[in-house]
Amino acid sequence: MGCAPSIHVSHSGVIYCRDSEESNSPHQTTNISQGTATLHGLFVKTDAADSIPSVLAYQSRQPPPSAGPRRKERRESGGASARSRTPYCCSVGAETQTSGSGVKSSTTEVQVGPMRLTQYPIQVLLVFAKEDNQSNGFWWACDRAGYRCNIAWTPESALECFLDKHQEIIVIDHRNSRYFDAEDICRSIRAIEPPEHTVILAVVPQTSADQEETSVLPLLDAGFDRQFMENSSITACYNELVQIEHGEVRSQFKLRACNAVFTALDHCQEAVEITNEDHVIQYVNPAFERMMGYCKGELIGKELTELPKSDKNCADLLDNINTFIKKGKEWQGVYYARRKSGDSIQQHVKITPVIGQGGKIRHFVSLKRLHCTNENSKQLYKSHREEKFTGDNSQSESNSYKGKNRRKDSIDIKSITSQSSDAPSLQTRRYSSMARIHSMTIEAPITKVINIINAAQENSPITVAEALDRVLEILRTTELYSPQLGTKDEDPHTSDLVGGLMTDGLRRLSGNEYVFCKNMNLSHSHLPVPNTIHDVPPCIAQLLDNEESWDFNIFELEAVTNKRPLVYLGLKVFARFGVSEFLNCSEVTLRAWLQVIEANYHSSNSYHNSTHAADVLHATAFFLGKERVKGSLDHLDEVAALIAATIHDVDHPGRTNSFLCNAGSELAVLYNDTAVLESHHTALAFQLTTKDSKCNIFKNIDRNRYRTLRQAIIDMVLATEMTKHFEHVNKFVNSINKSMASEETSSHSEGSDTECSANIKNFPDNQTLIKRMMIKCADVANPCRPLELCIEWAGRISEEYFAQTDEEKRQGLPVVMPVFDRNTCSIPKSQISFIDYFITDMFDAWDAFAHLPVLMQHLANNYKHWKTLDDLKCKSLRLPSENNN
């Protein structure tokens, strides 16, 4: 059976595939030349050598020698012969070898308490700079033990291999620092989550008889678990690995099972509290936090005696409980507890002692449920009225919400229904929590609401029952957030805007395919790009001095930068918010990234070009400067918002999603007619960023932070899709505005803004709603700009819609927005419809949170301007007298 081929990459972009048994045939190569690659509908030049990561070459070895004389022969000549079988590697030296013989395929069963776990064959990673007797000793030891073994010759390939396989044992050569730093490799591996389940062994040189043995502490500080004195004997290596398996590896394997147990506890609907033998709290689950009103940090490490007690319990109840459980017996009964708010609630409690080492009690596990009483119902309802309601399962409000007419907090339906649904089980069943979790029916929030209304109808007067029927009819519709247009006589401008912006077209795939691509070699102006933010031309620097003002004129910046405003404004704004420091990237990298992003905006678009991106970035930065917004978001949220604003329309073709779907475009097919453009913007932005190290602003941040940042950016860009406009607005109103209004009503202190921001920071879901609302408002803030800017933007978006209608007619496609015919359209009427239907309610809600009087004043003035033009039956952007001038 032939060995697996090895693959190598040259600097010229040639990939060499060489079989390890036929390594003398250099002519067996495959040449992949430079060319083009399609990236989500956009043709981008690529370099084969740059596009292929470090190569992993897998090589099978010959079976180990069986007898003594043959083994001696192998040890004397094996080094040279093995090297002759080792394929030539690429310049980065990223090579690993994988053992292929003698590996046990069977698994073993391990019992951890009542859990039965399946343990697969141990995987070992050997990290050596070169092949020698010591590496061979461990290789054959792994083969004898039945372990799966990989050898990595460089730090890069070691990390890549560990990321791929997450071996249980890693052996790192620590004998010579000339080739690589073993401690650096160990630290790098430990930085990968989760690192605690891997045992890392350091191979150290033998010490002479007259040399004092060195301390093991530096190795432990670097992250190693053990050290192994250099010994190439296969038996010595085998003994070391087997001891590690039966010791640390099996212990770590059992500890990993704890993650599943704690996940079950975290999702359990019963309140769980674990204390040690001295009644110090060591764990509480989220259900306990919700029931008692405390957060986990306020409880962990405290003794139960430190928490306030209810005075409703019998005087000797606590003594009876302690006497019972100290004997190792389980106690179960009804007990009054005091919540953080001071209210007393009655609980059904079960306390189980846990016997540990030496037959002594080591822990107490308490399971708690609300005892079903009317008093508990009132206390629970009261507590949920007082606490911040953060769920997304509230009912949708009418889209005519106004900040000045905020309604009171809605009742937390979830808490009441969960209590009522638990009541029968509290009375009829005693603690079998896990069985109850597996047997319960999981209901959606809307189902619970409908069930409550159905129950309320039974005892309601006929008029109320009929009204509730109407409510049920509305709730059972498929779309709960998007308002329904009224009659067929609805204003055609509104109908067309809604149809064009909030649908994916008629989904008719025709022979007329619209596939757009752009010229990657865009010719920008002669204006030099600054090396730093302090190196911009004086005329641009003077304009940027005013960039923190809402009245900043983006069109003046567009003119002086020759339609290249995004780089300059981006450098200024990103420096103000410390983006480079957060990402740990240089300003050179940031500048290169801004250039690449701006180059992929279409300057031929009248509206969706880099000037629009700069405008949205400016609005986002302005919102981030408002006190309540700033206090509600973390630095990561701010960086994510600024990046999302920069990339949110990259490579926009100047056509709507509906057009692309009707035309059967490449992008529409790729993204299944769903959020086509928004998905493309994010995907392309990350492709452009990560494909070249020179502009990769994420290359120096750790994996977890990058994933969090990436998810936040994607979520914000997808929020700009208009089909979910009303869903985002209503969730923001229900979760943010209502809770904020409730707090303002109940608290008259000067620090209420600070308290509100602190409360929002405690709930990541609310931070997500704020970021979505912020980029949505920034994306369509044109009607809230000063009148001159508002008029210019209105003309640009109208021209883009006119061009789309013209093309739809030329290609025989469905006309998505017939009202945008350049010969008949009234631009003032279309602006009025857009403001009435999309802008007013959204900015009322955003203003109620962020306090934006300047924007609301501009919105009122601009609306008045469009109404004046409409009353005069004027179809242009300005009054007749202004047009004459």
N, C-alpha and C positions, 0 to 999 in steps of 0.2 A: 504494500500500500504506500503510495507516494506521500511525501511530506507536503504540508500546506505551503503555498507559494509565499514568498516575502515580497513586499512592495516598497519601492524607494522613490523619492522625488528629487529631481535635480533642480537647480536654480532656474533653468530655462523652461520649466513647466513640463518636463518629460517624466512620466511615471514608468519606473522599471519594475516589471513583475518577474521575479527569478525564483524558480523552484530550487529548494535547498539541495535536492539530489542531482540537479542539472545546472549547477551554478556556473559551469564552464560554457554556457551558451549565452553570451552577452547579447546576441542578436535578437533574442526573444524579448522584445520590448514593445510597448504600446505608446505611441506619441500622441499626447493630447495638447494641441496647440492653443494659443490664445484665441479667444473668440468672444461670443456674446452669450449671455444667459438671461432667461426671462425671469424677472422677479415680479410675480403677481401682476402681470399685465404690462409691466414696464421693461423695455429692453435696456440692459445695463452692461457695459463692457466689464469683462472679468479676466483675471489672470489665473491660469490653472495652478501655477505654483503657489499663489497666494490663497487660493480657495480651498486647498487641501490641508487639513491640520496635521499635527505630528502623526507619523505613520506608525502603526503597531504591526510588527512582523511576528507571526506566530510560527514556532518551529517545533516539531516533534523530535524527541531524542530517542536513541537506541535503548533497548531494555538494559537495566543495570547488570553489571557482571555478577555472576552467581558464585564462582569459586574463588578461593584465595589467590592462586597464581594468576588467574585472569584479571582479578581486581588489581593486583599489583601492576600488571601490565597496563591496565587502564589508568592507574594513577601516575605511571611514568610517562605514558605517551598520550594520555587522554586529553591533556590540555591543548596540545597542538591539533589533534584530530578534531576536537570539538570546535576549535576556532575555525578550522577549515570548513566546517559545516555551517558556521554562523554566517548568515548573509550580510553583504555590505549594506550599511545603514546610511540614511540621509544625513545631511550636515548637522541637523539638530540632535542627532543621536537618540531619538526617541524610539527605543527598541524594547520589546518585552518578549520573553519566551514562555511558552505554556507547555506544561507536561501533558503527555497524552497516553501514558501507559500505567497500568497498575492502580488506577483510581477506583475506589469502591463506589459503586452506584447505589448501594443500599443506604437506607436511612435508619436512624435509631429513634426510639420513643423515650422521652424523658418525662417523668411525672413531677409536677410542681404543685403540691397540695392537690386539689381536685382537678387541676388542669393537666391535660395530656398534650405534650408538645412534640413536634417532629423536628429532629435535628438532622440536617443534611451534612454531607462530607465537609470537613474543615477546608477552608481556602487559605493559602499561605502566599504572601508576596515577599520575594527576596529582592533586596535593593543592593546591588553590588556594582562597582565601577567597571569591573572586568571579571572574566571567568578565571577562577583559580580553584585550588583544592578545597578551600572553605565553602565557596558557593556550590561546588559539586557535592560536597558532603551534605549540605542541607537539601540539595535537589534530590539526591537518592534517598535521604531520610524521609522526605515527604512521600516519595514513591513507595517506600516500604510501609509507611503508616497509612497509605491510602488517601492522602490529602491531595487536593487540587492545588497545583503550584504554578506561580508565574514568577519570572525573573525580569526585573527592570534594570536597565543599565544606566539610566540618567534620571535626575530628579523629576524632569518633566514627564517622562513616561511612567515613573512611579506614581505620581499624582493622578495621571490620566487613568492608569490601570486601577488604582484604588477607587476613584470616582465611579468606575464601571462595575467593579465587582465587590467592593467593601469587604476585603478579606478580614478574617478573624485574627490572624497572626501576621505580623510584619517583621521581617528580619532585616536590619539595616547595618551595612558595613561601616563600623566606626574606627577602623584601624588606621586609616590614612586620610588626612584632610586635603591631600593634594588634588584628589579627583572631585570630591563634592563634600559639602558640609552636612554630616549626618544629622546633627542637631537641628539644622534648618529644615531638613526634610521632615523630621519628626514633628516639629512645630507646625509645619504646613499641613500635615495630615491631621493633627489634633485640631486645627482650625476648621476642619470640615465637619459639619453636624451630621449625625451625632458621633463624636469621636470616642466616647467613653467605653464603647463596646468592642474596641480593638485593642489587642495586646501587642505592644511594640518591643522588640528585643534588639539590644545593641550588641554587636560583635566587637569586642575590644581586644587589643593585642595582649599576648602573654607577658607577664612581668617576670623579670629574672629573679633569682634567689636573693640577690643582694639589693633588690629594688623594692621600696615600700609600695604596697598596694594602694592605688588611688581611691579617693572617695567616690561613692556611687551617687552622691547628692546632685552634682551637676547633670547627670543623666536623668535623674528623676525630675529635676526642674525643667528640663527640656521636653519632658513628656514620655520618656521611656518607662517601661514597667519593670524590665529586668535587664541584666547584662550577661553576656556569654563569653567566657574566656576562649580565645581562638583555639579551636581544636577541629581538625578536618576529618576526624574519625566519624564515619557514618553512624556508628552506634551512639557516640556522644551526642551528635546532632539529633538523632532519633529520640534518645532519652529526654533531651531538653524539650523537644516539641511535644512529646506525649505527656510530660509533666504539665506543660502549659495547658494542653487540652483538658486534662482531667482536673486542673485547678482553676485558673482564671477564666478560660474559655467557657467551660460549663457553667461557672457561676454567672458570667456575663449573659450567657444564653438564657438562664433562668430569670435574671433581672430584666431582660428585654420583655418578658411576658408581663411585667408590671405595667407597661404602657397600656396594654389592652385592658387590664383591670381598672386602671385609673380613668381610662376613657369611658368605660362602662359606668363608673361612679359619677363622672362629670355629666353624663347624659341621663342619669337616673332621676326620676321625678320625685323620689323621696329625699328628704334632707338627711345627709350623712355627716357625722362628726366623729373624728378619731382622736383620742387622747392617749397619752402614755400612762404608765401606772401611777404617776403623780398627778393625773388629771390636767396635764398641760396640753393644750390643743395643738395637734400636729397637722390636721387636715380637715377642711370642710369643703363640700361640693357646691356648685352654683345653686342648686335647689335650696341648700341651707342658707346661702347668702340672700336669696330672694325672700325666703320665709322670715328671716330674722332682721333683715334690713341692714346687715353689716357687710362690708367687703372683706375679702379673705385676709388682706394685710392687717386689718384691725383685730383679727382673732388669733392668727397663728403665733404660737409662743406664749400665749396668755394662759394663766390658770383659770379654771372654771369659776373659782371663788372670786376672781376679779370682775366678773361680769355681773351686771345688776340682776337681782332676783325678783320674781313676782311675789307680792305679799298675799296672794290668793291660795297658795298651797298650805296644806296642813303643816303644823309646826314640826312634826317629827317625820315628815315624808322623806326629806333628804337623808336623814339618819337611817331610815329603813332601807332606802335604795343602796346606800353605801355598805350597810351590813350585808345585804344580799349579794352584791356583785363582788365584794372582797372575798367571799367564799368560793368564787369561781362560778356562781350561778347566774343565769340570765334573768333580768328583771324586765317586766313589761307592764305598762299601766298608763294612766292619764296624768299629765303634769302641766302646770301653768308656767309659761316662759315669758320673759319680757323682751320685746323687740327693741331695736335701737331707738325708735321713736318714743319709747316709754309705754306703749300699749301692751297689755297682757293678752296672750293668746293661749288657748288650751290645745295641747298636743297629745297625740297617742305616741308614746315613746317605748322603744325597745333597746335595752343596753346589754351588750354581749361582751363578756371578758374574753380576751384572746390569750391563750397560754403560749409562752415562748420557751426560751432556753432555760434548762434547769427546772422545768415544770412550774415556773412562776408566771404570774399575770404580767404581761408586758404592755398590753394595750386594752383600751375599751372602745368598742364601736357602738355608736348610738344612731339608730334610725328613727326619724321623726316624721309624723304626718299631722296635719291639722285635724283636731277632733271636730266632728261635724256639729256645730252649734250655730244658732242665729247670731250670737255675740261675735263669734269668729268671722262670720260673713260680713258683719258691719265693720269690724276692725280691718279686715282685709280690703274691703272696698274703700275705706277711709285712707288706708296707707297708699293704695294705688292712685288715689286722687292727689295725694300730697307729693308722691314721688314722680320723677320724670318719666314720662311714657315715651319709649323709644322704638317700639315695634313698627313694622311696616304693614301690619294687618288691619289698620284702621280703615274705616269706610272712606270712599272717595267723596270729596266735597264738590260742590258746584264750582265751575271754573270762574265764576264771577266773584270770587273771594276778594275782599278789600282789606288792607291792613288796618284801617280805622274801625272796621266792623268785625273784629275777630270774635269768633264764638268761643264759649268756654271749652275747657278740656273735655274730650270725649271719654266715655267710660271705657276702662280697660276690659273689654269683653273677654279677652283670653283668660284673665285671672279668675273671673267669675265662673266661666264655663268649666274651666279645669277643676275648680273647687266643687261645683255641683256634680260634675261627672264622677268625681272621686268619692262622693258621699256614700253611695251604696257599698262600694268596696271597703270603705272604712268601717262600716257596720257589720258586714257579712264575712269579710275575709281578714285574716290576721297575717302578719308579715310574710309575704311571699313575693318580694319586690321584683326579683328578676323574672319570675314566671309572669307577673303582671305586665312587665315591659314587653315581653315577647308576645303576649296574647292580646294586647290592647289594639284598638283600631286607631290609626293615625289619621286625624282629620285636618283638612285645610282650614285656615281661618274663615274663609267665606262660607264653608259648610257649617261651621259652628254658629256663625251669625244667622244663617237661614234656619237652623234648628231652633235657636232661641226665639226667632220671630214666629215660627210655626207653633211653638209651645205657648207663646203669648196670645196667639189668636184664639185659642180654645176658650178662654174666659173673658174675652174682650167684647164690648158692644159691637153691633153690626157695622156701625160707621167706622170704628177703629179697625175691625177685621178687614173691611174692604180697602182701607188705606194701606194696611199691611200687605194685602194681596198685590197692590200696585208696587210696593217696595220690593217684594219678592220677585216680581216680574222684572224689575230693573236689575236686581242683584244677579239674576240668573243669566243675564246677557254675557256674551263672551268678552266684551271690552268695557271695563268699569271706569276707565280714566278719560277716554276721549269723548268730548261733548258731541252730541248728535246735532247735526244741522237741522234747522226747522223745516219749513215748507220748501216746495220746489221753486218758489219765487224768491228764495234766498239770493242775496247780492252775488252776482256771478264772480266778482273779484274774490270774495271770501271763499266761495265754493272751489274756485280754481286753485287758490293758494293752499287750501286744505288738501285738495286732491293731489296737487303736485308735490307738496312737502311732506304729507303724512301717509302716503301710500307707496307701494313699490311698483306702481304702474299696473298695466293690465296683464303683465306676465305673458305676453304673447311673443314667442320666439319666431322671428321672421327670417327670411333670407338676407335681409339688410342688416348685416352685423356691423356694429359700431365698435371698433377697436382703436383706442387712442394710444399713441406713444409720442414721446417728446424728444427733441434733439438734445442729447446730453452735452453737446459742445456749445452751450449757450454763450453768446458773445455779450459779455457785460461791458460796462463802460470803462473808460480809461482811468477812472478814479481809483487810486491805489487803496487796497484794503489795509487798515491800520494793523500794526504789529501788536499794539496794546490799546486799551481804552483811552490812554492818555496821549495817543499818537494820531487822533483823528484830525481832519482838516478843520480850521477855525470856524468856517461857516456851518459845518455840521455840529461841532461842539457847542456853538452858540444856541442852535436849535435844541439840542439835547439837554441844555440847562433847564428847560421848561418841561421835561418829560414826566415829572411827577404830577403835573396839573391835568385835570380832566379835560381842559380846553386845548390841550396840546394838538397842534395841527400836523397830522401824519402825512398830509399831501405835500406840505412844504418839505418834509424830510424825504419824501419820495422824489421830489424834483431835484433837490441838491445832491442826492445819491444816485441819480439816474436809475430810478426804479429798483434800488437796492437798499431799502431802509432796514430790513430785518437784521442784517449783520450788525449795523451800527447801534440800533436800538437794543438789540439782544445783548451786546457787550455791556452796554450801560446798565440795563436792568439786571442782568445776571450778576454783575459786579456789586450792585446795590444790595442784592439778597444773598450774597455769599455762596453762589451756586458752585463755583470752582472749588471753594474750600470744602463744601459738603461732599462733592464728588471726588475730591482729591485728584483733580486733573489740572493741568496747566492751562493758562489763558490761551496758549497757542493751540492746544487741542480744542478748546471751546470755540475759538475763532474758526478753525477748520470745519468743525461740526456745523456751525451756523452757515458757513459758505455752502457746504454740501446741501443742507436743508433748503436754503434759499434758491440754490440752482435748480432744485426739483419742483419749484413752484412755476406755473406757466405765466410768463409775463404777457402772453397774448390774451389771457382772460381779462375781461374788463373789471370783474369783481373779485373772483377767487384767485388772487395772486399774492405775492409776498407782502404787498402793502396791507392787504386784509389781515394776513397773519401777524404783521407788526402791530396793527390796530388792536387785534384781540390780545396780543401779548401786553400792550400798554394798558388795556382795560383790566386785565387780570392782575397786573402789578398794582394798579390803582386800588382795586378791591382788597388785595392782600395788605395794603397799608392802612385799611380801616381797623379801628381798635378791636371791635368785636370779632371780625374775621381773623385778625392776627392772633387774638387770644384763644381762638377755638381750634387753630391748626398748629401742627408741629412743623419743624423745619423741613422734614421730608415731604410733608404735604405741600409746602410752598414751592419746593424745587419741582415736584411732580406737576404742579399746576402751571408753572412757567414753561416747562418742557412741553406739556400737553398743548398749551396755547401756541407754541412755536410750530409744532408739527401737525396741528389738528386738520389742516386742509392740504397737506403736501401732495403734489401731483394731481390736484383736482382738475378734471378735464373741462370745467365750465358747463357741465350738464348735471341734471339731477339724477338721483337714484332711479326714479321712475323711467326716465329716458333710457338709462343703461339697461334696465330690465326689459323694457319693450324692444330695444334694439338687439337683445341677446348678446350683449357685449361679453368679452372675455372675463372681465371682472365680475359681472353678474352671474355668470356660470360658475366661476370659482367660489363665490361666496353665497351661492344658492339664493340669489335675489334678496338677501337679508343684510341690512346695514352695509351695503356694498362699498360705498365710498369710505365710510368711517373705518371699516375693517381694513381697507386698502391703505388709508393714511397711516394707521398705526403699524401695520406689517411692514410697509416700505420704509418708514422712518427707522425702525429697529434694524432692518436689513442694511440700510445705508450707514447706520451708526456703527454696527459691529463688524462690517466686512473690511474695514480699513482701520488699523490701529491709530493712524494719524488723527482720525476724527472720532475715535471711540471714547466718548466722555464717561462711559461706564466701566472702563477697563480696570480701574483701581479700587472699586468698591467691592465689599465682600458679597458672597452669593446670596445670603438671606436679605440683605438690604437691597440688592439689585432686584430680587424677585418682588419685594414689597413695592419698590419704586415703580417697576415695570407695570405691575397690576394696577397701581393708582393711575398711571398715565393712560393705560388702555381704557380703564373705566371712564375717565374724564372725556376722552376723545369720542368714545361710543355714546356718551350722553348727549353729544351735539346732534345726534340723529333725531329728526323731528317726529318720527312716528311715536316715540314715547315721551313727547313733550309734556303732556298733561299728567302723565304718571309721575314724572320727576317733580313737577311743580306741586302736585297734590301731596306727595310724600313729604316734601319740604314743609309745606303748610302744616300738615298734621303732626309731624314729628318735631319741627323746630319752632315755627311761629306760635303754635298753640301752647306748647310748653313754656316758651318764653313769655307769652302774654299772661299765662297763669302765674309764673314767678313774679312778674312785675306787679300783678294785682295783689299777691299775698305778701310781697316784700317791698317796703318803701325806703330801704337803706340805700346809701350812696354807692355801696359796693355791689349792687345787684348785677351790673354788667360783668364784673370780674367773676362773680359766682356763676353766672350763666355760662361764660366761656369755659370755666373749670368743669362744669357739669357736662358740657358737650365733649370736652376732651376725654372724659371717662367712657364715652361710647363711640367706638370707631365707626359704627353705622351712621351716626349723625354727622361725623366728619366727612364721610363719603357723600352724604346728601348735600352738604355745604359746598364741597368741591364741584359736584355736578352742577349745582345751581349757579355757581360762580362762573364756570366756563360757558354755560348756556347763555347767561346774561352778557358776558363779554363777547360772545360770538354774534349776537344780534343787538348790540348796543347802539347801532347807527341812529335810531330814532331818538336816543337820549343824548346825542352829541350836539354841539352848537349848530345853529340852523344852517350855516354855510356848509359845514361838513356833512350834515344830514342830507342836504340836497344833493351833494356830490355822490354820496353813497347810493342814494335812491336812483340816480341816473345810471350808475354803474350796474347795479343788480338788475334794473329793468332792461338794460342793453343785453345782458347775458341771457335773460329769459326770452327776449325778442329773438336772439340768435338761435336759441334752442327751438323755438316755434318754427322759425324759418327752416331749420334743418329737418325737423319732423315732417314738415310738408314736402320737402324735397325728396326725402327717403320713403315717403308713404307710411310713416309710423303714426301711431295714435298721438294726437296732439294733447299733451298732458294738461297744459294751461292755456286753453284757447283765448282767454281774455288778454293774454300777453302777445297780441298781434301789434306790431309796430305801427300799423296804419290806423288802428282804432282804439288802442289802449289808453286809459286815463291813468297816468302815473299817480296823481294825488289820490284818486279813489283806491288804487291798490295799496298805497301806503296807509290810508285810513283803515282798510280792512286788516292789514297786517298788524297794526297797532292794537286795534280792537280785539282781535282774535288771539294773538300770541303775546303781545308785549305788555299790555297794561297790567293784567293780573300777575304775571311773573315778576315784573319790576315792583309792583306794590308789595309782594311777599318779600322780595330781596331787600327793598328799602326798609321794611319793618324790621329786618334782621340787622342789616349793615349800616343803616341810617345814611341815606344818599340824597340830601335835599337838592344838590346841584343837578343831578341827573333828572329828578322828577320835575324840576322847573323847566329844564330843556325839553323834556317830553311833552309837557303841557303847551309850551310855546310852539313846538314843531307840529303838534296835532292841530293847533289853531291855524297854523299856516296852511296845512293841507286841506283843512275844512274850508278855508277862505277860497282856495283855488277851486275846490270842488263846487262850492256854491256859485262860483263864476263860470262853471262849465268849462274850466280850463284843463286841458289834457297835458300841458307841459309842466315843467318843474317850478316855474316862477310866474309871478303875476304878469299880465300883459305889459304893464309899464316897465317892469324889469327886463322883459324880453326885448323891448324896443331899445333899451339902453345897451 
